Amino acid sequence: MRRISFKLGLFLILWYELCAELGLSADAGFVWALVVIFGGMLALRFLAQLAGMIGPFTFGLGFQTLLWVILLWWLVPSVFQALPLVADLMIVLALALLGARCRFLFERRRLRRGPLVAPEYAGMLVAAVLGALLVGMWLVAHWGSVWPLIGYALLPGLPFSFGWRMAPLAAARRPDARVGDAKTFRDAGLSEER
């Protein structure tokens, strides 16, 4: 019941605003309010179905890409805008490949040393957090805002995280079927034919 009352309330508010602000007649405002409400519902349903079809992982990567393009348009200095688009894309590709390589090295090290890799990097993590706080306080004191710092951190961070998420994980060294090694597999009388 709450969903219908919310939609009805939104429809009435929209109808009133269209008639009052735009000076439409009651009939025209009614029709345009219906078009906006049902068009918005269809658009939201379409986006939800699209997100369900492509999966949350791909949808998240697409959202990251859109956010990166917006940040690029807003924050990038004119030097990078003067470069050809191919050069900008090569920089993005290099950052994504660097992220994938770092993920591969991290996973390989985690497999060799076990799951407790984080304590080795705790000092670097604390230094990074304190350094970011120091730069943020300096920006607030001089510019009055920390948003440029967030934008400049996300600008190389989004392609890097894109590569980090796309990198294949290092597989543990164990048999696929969990029957042991090849000799045990043959001794059990299992066939190697497919």
C-alpha positions, -999 to 999 in steps of 0.1 A, spaced: 0 0 0 29 24 8 43 20 -27 10 31 -43 5 60 -19 41 71 -26 36 70 -64 2 87 -61 17 114 -38 46 120 -62 21 121 -91 0 147 -74 30 169 -65 43 167 -100 10 175 -115 6 205 -93 41 217 -100 37 213 -138 5 233 -137 16 260 -113 52 265 -125 48 260 -162 13 274 -165 -1 243 -182 -38 235 -181 -50 208 -157 -55 183 -185 -20 189 -201 -4 188 -166 -21 155 -159 -9 140 -191 27 152 -187 27 140 -151 16 106 -162 43 106 -189 70 116 -165 60 91 -138 56 61 -161 86 70 -182 107 73 -150 94 39 -138 101 23 -171 136 38 -172 144 26 -136 130 -9 -144 151 -10 -176 183 0 -156 175 -26 -129 170 -53 -156 202 -43 -173 221 -44 -141 207 -79 -134 216 -91 -168 252 -79 -169 258 -87 -132 270 -65 -103 306 -69 -112 303 -56 -147 278 -29 -136 303 -17 -109 331 -15 -135 308 4 -158 299 28 -130 336 32 -122 343 40 -159 316 66 -160 328 82 -128 364 83 -142 352 100 -174 334 127 -153 365 132 -131 387 134 -162 364 160 -178 364 181 -145 399 178 -131 424 169 -157 448 197 -165 449 212 -200 482 193 -207 463 160 -208 434 175 -228 459 187 -254 473 152 -258 456 130 -284 429 107 -271 451 77 -279 478 89 -256 452 95 -228 439 60 -233 474 45 -232 480 62 -198 447 47 -186 457 13 -200 491 15 -183 474 23 -149 450 -6 -154 478 -30 -163 498 -18 -132 467 -25 -110 464 -60 -125 501 -67 -120 500 -55 -84 470 -77 -77 488 -107 -92 519 -101 -71 498 -96 -40 479 -128 -45 510 -148 -53 527 -135 -21 495 -142 -1 495 -178 -13 532 -183 -3 530 -166 30 494 -173 41 465 -150 47 483 -128 72 499 -104 47 482 -73 61 504 -70 92 535 -66 70 519 -36 53 503 -21 84 530 6 87 526 17 51 488 18 55 490 39 86 515 63 69 492 66 38 461 74 60 480 99 81 496 115 49 461 118 33 447 134 65 477 159 65 472 168 29 434 171 35 439 194 65 463 215 44 438 217 15 410 227 39 432 254 54 443 269 21 415 261 -4 386 255 19 377 222 3 390 186 3 371 177 -29 400 184 -53 421 160 -32 395 133 -35 392 139 -72 429 138 -78 432 106 -58 404 90 -77 417 100 -111 446 74 -112 429 53 -86 399 43 -107 418 27 -136 442 11 -111 413 -5 -92 397 -15 -126 429 -35 -133 430 -48 -97 395 -62 -100 400 -76 -135 432 -95 -127 428 -133 -124 434 -146 -89 463 -169 -84 450 -204 -80 460 -226 -51 481 -256 -61 457 -284 -56 441 -310 -79 408 -299 -95 388 -330 -87 403 -334 -52 413 -370 -59 450 -365 -54 478 -364 -79 478 -381 -114 491 -414 -101 463 -416 -75 438 -406 -101 449 -435 -124 451 -460 -95 415 -453 -86 405 -465 -120 392 -431 -132 394 -424 -169 413 -395 -184 391 -393 -215 367 -365 -218 
